[in-house]
Amino acid sequence: MSNLNGKDKRIVYCILLIGISFILFLFLKLTNESLNYQTWLTVFALTVLLTFVLNLIFLHCRGYRLVSFFTIFVALLYLFHFGQVILYGIFPTYKTSGYNFIAKGGQSVVDALLFSYVIINFIILGGLLVKKRSTSNVRLVSKKNYKLLALIFICISLPLQLYIVVKQLIVSHTEGYNEVLHLGLSGALTQIANFYIIGFVMLLIIYKNNLMKKNVIFVLEVSFLLVSMLSGSRIYAMTSLLVLIIVYFYISKTRLYSKLIWCILLLIIMQFVVAIAKVREVVGVDIFLIIKTMFDLNNNAILSVLDEFGSSIVSVYTTIEQVPSSMNYSFGITYLKSLAGVFINIPGIDVYGFVDSACYIKQLSGTLSYGGSLIGELYFNFGFILSLPVSFLIGYVSGCIDRKAEVSILNDFNVDLLLLIMVMYTHFIWVRGYFSNIIRAVAWSAIIIYLFYSIVKSKSVRKEATKCKHV
């Protein structure tokens, strides 16, 4: 295959993926008719693991790094939608911390698993067709201006984020995690506060050639995110952590021993996140209880993560049960409604309520406690057949984001990276959320980045003009 050009390689890998996925899909479809449910679940779990490994190999051969936006995006799709399937397929006697959705069985569950399997493969197919980008056409600024931009983002957003984190920690400790969910924080202020991740990434880029400063900054940033999770609220901190890890791996030369250290640290973080989930309902929870839960010998980090995060398939099969039998497909309406998220609430116009109606899971009956799902949202809008080209498009766009992000990170002081940070951040949330999670964050960050960039640029131009006058 080394004699093939880039275009031919893309075609070959796509044909291989389509062929293998089609054969395995037929295999799963046929075995479902001949095997009992638990045996089929085991076969499905093993097939998913095999497909996941093969897809990682395909992505690696197409130039995607193991720790990159697209590979982590794909890994999260597998984890959130197949985590419990793998757990109960291979370890059927495992005692779940909540309701075992997979044990329910039935045709809707099988259809949801097969549909999700196909959709994820079409997303990967779209990513495989994206070619590597050149380093041209990037907008660079001076290091001084880049530092100024980072300072602006941190000064504006970090104090707001600190206020939110402290308030959540106090409420969680005194009243319990459930009250954290009902704090009623301003959506606009929360969104601006989330831009702290842009400043965090910019600091890593600024000091990427200074090993000591880069590592100290990274450790401090990760520590802040871990502390913020003590309130029980984890998804936004975990998403920020993933973005930081991606950038850190891009700008660092990791040897074998450092990769082993990273694996150990990730296991510890996984155990920490799961421990928070186990104790967050306790009023007055503190770090000592979390640490005690972390090192409970009955808690297996990997199995606990599959159990804790791997239940998004319930959103998919609940959607398949009710659409189109109880309601018609949305045909993209939820995506269009999400566009209203660009605006803030206007007196007399409930923008937030309108955007909230774009959350498809809230339109289904008996699903108020379920989270969202990118795959479930696809089915709610387009059904099985039409979801295939849309999922392919999602994969292609996500692949383009990955390629652009790689170029932007490796080129010092690239302004394009600032928007891509929020795009990656919201994409990860979308996996078990809604398309509406993306719109406001990306649109507002684009406006604010352009505004700050224009201010810094105009200030630099005026300074240069003043220098010329004195020459």
N, C-alpha and C positions, 0 to 999 in steps of 0.2 A: 504493500500500500504506500510505500515511501515514494514511488514513482508518480503517484497521482498528484494533481494540483489541488488547490484548496477547494474549488467548487466540486470536483469529482469526489474528494474525501467526504464532503458534506452529504452528497447524494448517497454514497456507499453506507455511511453510518445511519442515515435516515432509513434506507432500505432494510438494513440489519435490524434496527429498532422496530420498524413496522412488522417485519417478518416474525421476529421473536415474540413480540407482544401479541400478534394475531394468533400465533400457535398456542401460546400460553392462555390467552383468553378463551379459545375454543376448548382447550384442555379443562379449564376451570368450569366452563359452561356444561360440558359433557359429564364431568365427574360429579357435578352438583345433582344430576339426575340419577346417579347410580350409588352414591355414598350417603351415609347418614350425616346429619348436619355437623356434629362434632368432628368427625373424620374429615369432612370437606373443609371445615374451618382450619384444621391443621395443615391440610394440603394448600389452602389459600395462603396461610401465614408463611409457609416455606417458599411458596412461589413469589410472594411479595418481597421477601428478603433476597431471593435470587435476582429478581428483577431490579431491585434497588442497587445491588452490587454491580450488575451489568450496566445499568444506566450511569453509575459513577464512573465506570471504566470508559464508556462512550464519551461522557462529558470531558474526562481527562484527556482523551485522545483528540478532542476538538479544541483543546487549549484552555479549558476551564480549570482553575485551581481547585484543590480540595476544599480550601477555606476561601470561598468567594460568595458574592451575593447570590448567584444563580444556584450553585450547589446547595447552599444553606436553605434557600427558598424551596428547592425540591425536597430536601431532607425534612423540612417542617411539614410539607404536604403529606409525606409518608408518615411522619410521627403522629400528627394530629388526627389523621383519618384512619390509620392502620395500627396505631399503637396498641390499643386494647385487643384488636384482632390477633396481632402477633402474640400478645401476652396470653390470651385465653386459648389460642390455637395450639401453642406449644406448652403452656403451663395451665391446663384446664382446672387444676385444683387451687389455683392462686385465689386468695381471699381479697376481693376488691375493697377499696376504702369507701365506695359508694355503690350505686345501682349498676349491675352488670348489664349494660345495654346489649352486648353481643349475644349473651345467653338467650335473649328473647327469641332469636331465630325468625323464621318466616321468610316468605318470598321477597318482601320489601327490604329486609336486611341483606339478602343475597344480591338483589338488584342494585342496592346502594353500594355494596362492596365492588361489584363488577363495574358499575358506572364510574366510581372513583378511580378504580384501577386504570380504566381506559383514558379518563380525563388527564390523569397525571402523566401518562405516557404521551399524550398529545401535547401537553405543555412542554415536556422534555424534547419532543420532536421539533417544536418551534424553536427552542433554544439551540438545537444542533445545527440549524440552518443559518445561524448568525455567524458571520465571519469576523475575525479579529480586526480591530480598528487600528489605524495608524495614529501616530502621535501628533498629527497636524490638526489644524483647526481647533486649537484649545485657547481659551482666554486666560492669559496669565497676568498677574499683577506683581508689583514689587513686594519683597519680603516685608518691608515696612508697612505698606498698605494692607497686606494680608494680616499682619499682627494687629493693626488697627481695627480691621473687620472682626477678627476674633474677639478683641476686647469689647467691641460694641455688642456682639451677640451674647457674650458672657455677662456683661454688666446689666443688660436688659432682661435676659431670660433666667439666669441662674438665681437671682434673689427671689423671683416668683416661684421657681421650682423648689427652692429651699423652704419657702413659706408653705407650699402645698405639702411637701414631705413632712415637715415638722407637725403640721396640723393633723395629717393622717396618722402619724405615729402616736400623737397624744390621744386622739379619739380611739384608735385601735387598742391602746393600753388601758384606757379608762372605761370604754364602752363596748369594745369588741369589734371584729372586722366588719360585721354587717352594717354598723353605723358608718364605717368608712365609705361604703357604697352610696350612702344617702347624705353626703356632705353638702351637696348642692353648690359646688364650686362653679364659678363663671366659665362657660365654655371658651369664650374668647381669651380670657387670661390663662386658662390651662393650655390652650393651643400655643400662645406666645411663650409660655414657660417651657414647653416641649422643645423649643428651638435651642435649648442649652446643649443638646447633642451636637449641633453644628459647631458651636464654640469648642466643645471637647475634642472633636475630630480635628479641627483647625490647629489646636495646640499640639496634637501628635504630629501633624504634618510640619509645623514650624520647627519642631525640635527632633525631627526624625533622624538627623545625622549626629545628634548628641545622645549617645546610648544611655547615659545616666539620667539626663533630664527627661528623655522620652519614657523610660521605664518608671520613673517616679511619678510622672504625670499620669501614665496609664494605671498604675496601682492606685493612685488617689481617686481617679475617676471610677474605677471598678469598685473601690471601697464605698464610695458615695452611693453607687447604684445598689450594692448589696445592703447597705444600711436602709435605704429607702424601701426595700422589700420587707423590712421587719413589720411594716404596717399590715402586711398580708396582701397588698396590691403588688402584683409581680409582672404583669404582661408588658407594661411600657418600659419598666426598668430592664427586663430581660431582652426586649427588642433593642433598646439602646446598647446593651452589653454586646449583643451580636454584631451590631454595626461597628462598635469599637474594636472588637476582635478581628473583624474582616480587615479594617484599615490597618491595625497593628501588624497582622500577618503580611499584608502587602508591603509595608515599609520596613519589615524586619527580615533578616536572614536567619531562618530557623534551622538549627542542626538537629541531628537525631535525638540527642539527649534533651534538648529544649522541647522537642515535640513530645517526648515521654513525660516531661514535667507538665506540659500543657494538658495532656490526657488526664493526669492525676488531679490537676487543679479543676478541670472541667467536671470530673466525677464528684469532687468536693462541692462545687457550686451546684451541681444537679441535686446532690443530697440536701444541700442547704435550702434550695427552692422547694423541694418536696416536703422537707420538715416544716417549712412555713405553712404549707397547705394543710398539714396535719394538725397544727396547733393554733391556727389563726382565729378559730372560733372561740378560743379561750380568752375571757376578759382578763387583762393584766398580764398577758404573755410577755416574757422578757427573753433576752438573748440566751440565758442559761437553759431555759426550757427548750429552746430551738436546738442548741448544741447537744443537749441530752437526747433529743429525738433524732438528731442527725446520726449519732453513733449508737443508736439502738440496733443491736445485732439482727433483729427481725426485719429491719428495713434494708432491702436491696435497692441501691440507687437506680440501676438500669430498669429493673422491673417496676419500681415505684414511678419512674418517669413515664414509662409506657402506660401505666394505669392512670396517672394524674392528667397527662396531656393528650392521651390517645382516644378521646371519646367524641371527637367532632363528627364521626360517622353517624351519630344519632341524629344530627341536624339534616344529613343527607337522606337517610331512610325515612325520617318523618316527613320530609318534603315529598319524597316519592310516594308515600302513602296517601298524601292529601292533594297532590297535583298530578294530573288534572281532574281527579275524581271529584274533589270538593270545590275546586276553583280552577280557573283557566291559567295558562302560562302567562307570565307578565310581559314577555317579549321586549325586554330591555327597559321597562318603565322604572324599575328600581334604580337602574344606573342613571337614568335621566333625572330622577328626583334627587339623586345624590348631588347633582351639580349645584343645587340650591345651598349646599353647605358652604359655598364661597362667601355668602352674605351673613352678616350678624343679624340677631333678632331686631326687627323694626317694630315700634309701637303699633299695635293693631294687626301685625302680621307675625304669626308664630312660625318663623323660619325653622327653628329647631324641631318643632312638632312635624313640619312637612318633611324634613330630612329624616326624622325618626321613623316616619312611615315607609321610608325606603329600606328599612331593616326587614328583610323578607320573613325572618323567623317569627316576627311579631304579628304577621298576618295569618299564621297558621294557628290551629287550636291546640291548647295544651302544651305550649312550648316556651312559656315565659322564662323558665330557668335555663333553657338551652343557649349556648353561644352560637355565633354565626359560623359560616363555612364558605369559603370561596367556591367550592365544588357544589354545595347545596344551593348557593345563590345562582350558579350557572343553570342548574336544573330547573329552579323556580322560574327562571326567565325563558329558557330555550328548550327544555326537555332534553332528550338523549341526542338526537341527530344534530340539531342546530348547535348544541354545546361543543361539538367536536371542532368545527372551524374557529369558534370563539376561543376555546382553550388553546388551540394552536397559536392564535394571534397573541394571547396572553403570554405564552411561552416565548414567542419571537420577540415581543416588546421587552420582556424580562431579560432575555439574552442580550438585547441591545443595551439595556441599562447596565448589565454586568460589564460588557466590553467598554462602554463609555466610562464607567466608574473606575475600571482598572487603569485606563489611560489618564484619567483625571487625578487619581491618587499618585501615580508614578511621576506625573509632571508637577513639580513644586509650584505651590501658590496658584492653583487653578480655580477660578471662580465657579466654573461649571459644577465642581464637586459639591458645592454648598447645597444646591438644589437636589443633587443626586442622593445626598445623605438622607433627606426627608423622604425621597421616593423609596429608597431601600427600607427605611424605618417603617413606613406605612404599608409597604408590600408584605412585610413579615406579619404585621397585625392583621392584614386582609386574609391571610390563610385561615384563621379561625374567627374572622370578623365579617365585615361588609365593605363593599366598594366605597360607601360613604366615608369610611375611615380615611380614605386616601385624599379625597377632593379638597377639604378645607386645609389640611396640613400642607399639601403641595402647593395649592394656589396662594395661600397666605405667605408661605415661605418664599415663593417666587417673587411676590410683590415686595416683601421686606428685604430680600437679598438685593433686588434691583435698586430699591431705595437707598440702602446702606452703601452699595457699590457706587452708585451715582454720587453720593455725598463725599465718599472717600476719594473718588476719582476727580471730582471737581476741586476738592481741596488740594489735591496733588498738582493739578493743572495750574491753579492760582499761585501755588508756591513756586512752581517752575517759572511762571510768567514774572513773578516778583524778582526772582534771581536774575532773569534776563535783563530786567530794567536797570539793575545795579551793576551790570557788567560794562 
